[in-house]
Amino acid sequence: MSTAYIWYYVILQILSNGAYTSIEHRATVNSEKERISIAMFFNPKFEAKIGPLTSILSPQNPPLFKSIGMEEYVKDFFSRNINGKSHLEKMRIKSGDGNTTA
């Protein structure tokens, strides 16, 4: 799987505020269990903002991820300037971070 496909899965987890989870990106052969893959493609404009959808946020479901511009997200993702952490962890709001979308 190419790197270009992986960041789509991460974006889906961010947009869904964690309802749809991104998986570790590897495949293994299992002769006892069938594996199903679903491909989806979308390409937000660089002017778009990536973050949890405001329609699913509430006091009971606060944002778990930061909101940033798509251009910055793509540059960060492909620069691998993440200091040993996954890009998803870089986007996660830490307790007391204060970066919310609501």
C-alpha positions as CSV (number, residue, x, y, z in Angstrom):
1,M,0.0,0.0,0.0
2,S,1.4,3.4,-0.9
3,T,1.8,6.2,1.6
4,A,-0.8,8.3,-0.4
5,Y,-3.5,5.9,0.6
6,I,-2.6,5.7,4.3
7,W,-3.3,9.4,5.0
8,Y,-6.9,9.0,3.7
9,Y,-7.6,6.5,6.5
10,V,-6.1,8.8,9.1
11,I,-8.2,11.7,7.8
12,L,-11.3,9.6,8.2
13,Q,-10.5,8.9,11.8
14,I,-10.0,12.6,12.4
15,L,-13.2,13.6,10.6
16,S,-15.2,11.0,12.5
17,N,-13.6,12.1,15.8
18,G,-12.4,8.5,16.4
19,A,-15.7,6.7,15.5
20,Y,-13.9,5.1,12.5
21,T,-10.5,4.0,13.5
22,S,-7.4,3.9,11.4
23,I,-5.5,0.7,11.6
24,E,-1.8,-0.2,11.6
25,H,-1.0,-0.3,8.0
26,R,0.2,-3.8,7.3
27,A,-1.2,-6.9,5.8
28,T,-0.6,-10.5,6.9
29,V,-1.7,-13.7,5.4
30,N,-4.3,-15.7,7.3
31,S,-5.4,-19.0,5.8
32,E,-8.3,-19.3,8.2
33,K,-9.9,-15.9,8.0
34,E,-11.0,-13.9,4.9
35,R,-9.7,-10.3,4.6
36,I,-11.8,-7.6,3.0
37,S,-10.5,-4.2,1.9
38,I,-12.6,-1.3,0.9
39,A,-11.1,1.4,-1.3
40,M,-12.3,5.0,-1.1
41,F,-10.9,8.1,-2.6
42,F,-11.4,11.8,-1.9
43,N,-9.2,14.8,-2.3
44,P,-10.0,17.8,-0.1
45,K,-8.8,21.1,-1.5
46,F,-5.7,22.6,0.1
47,E,-7.9,25.4,1.4
48,A,-10.1,22.9,3.3
49,K,-9.8,22.5,7.1
50,I,-9.3,19.0,8.4
51,G,-10.7,18.3,11.9
52,P,-13.6,16.5,13.6
53,L,-16.9,17.3,11.9
54,T,-18.7,19.9,14.0
55,S,-22.1,18.1,13.5
56,I,-20.9,15.2,15.6
57,L,-19.3,17.2,18.4
58,S,-21.1,18.0,21.7
59,P,-20.1,18.4,25.4
60,Q,-20.5,14.6,25.7
61,N,-18.3,14.1,22.5
62,P,-15.6,16.8,22.6
63,P,-13.1,16.9,19.8
64,L,-10.2,14.4,20.1
65,F,-8.2,15.9,17.2
66,K,-6.9,19.3,16.2
67,S,-8.2,21.2,13.2
68,I,-5.6,22.4,10.6
69,G,-5.6,23.3,7.0
70,M,-5.3,20.5,4.5
71,E,-2.2,22.0,3.0
72,E,-0.4,22.0,6.3
73,Y,-1.7,18.5,7.1
74,V,-0.3,17.1,3.8
75,K,3.1,18.9,4.2
76,D,3.4,17.5,7.8
77,F,2.4,14.0,6.8
78,F,4.8,13.7,3.9
79,S,7.7,15.5,5.6
80,R,7.6,12.9,8.3
81,N,8.5,15.7,10.7
82,I,6.7,13.9,13.5
83,N,9.5,13.1,16.0
84,G,8.9,9.3,16.1
85,K,5.1,9.6,16.6
86,S,2.4,8.6,14.2
87,H,0.8,11.5,12.4
88,L,-2.5,10.6,14.0
89,E,-0.9,11.1,17.5
90,K,0.5,14.4,16.4
91,M,-3.1,15.5,15.5
92,R,-4.6,14.3,18.8
93,I,-5.6,16.9,21.4
94,K,-3.8,16.4,24.6
95,S,-5.5,17.2,27.9
96,G,-5.5,21.0,28.4
97,D,-4.3,21.6,24.8
98,G,-7.3,24.0,24.2
99,N,-7.2,23.4,20.4
100,T,-10.9,22.7,19.6
101,T,-13.2,23.0,16.7
102,A,-16.5,23.6,18.5
